[in-house]
């Protein structure tokens, strides 16, 4: 399941292209549940990309810098050691 919470965005559809119009101080949240596959790979020279996909073909990609990627890896290792989720 994919959810997208877009806070007061205004879009313009012109010549087949979708464009955000208005102030650039907006925010959005995307969530993907029931992930069926996840992949981690290099992205350019300075990033790591995590790609997650559900069984409906919805996909989210996140590009992280090396420090943030290392933090995520450490947190997963710690959670695996301490949580019943991994039992």
Number of C-alpha atoms within 10 A of each C-alpha: 13 16 11 10 10 12 10 10 14 12 12 12 9 8 6 7 8 10 11 11 10 12 8 8 6 11 10 10 9 10 11 15 13 12 17 11 11 13 10 14 11 13 13 9 7 10 17 20 17 17 15 20 20 17 12 11 12 14 16 16 13 11 18 17 13 13 11 13 17 13 11 13 12 12 12 13 11 11 13 13 12 11 10 8 8 8 7
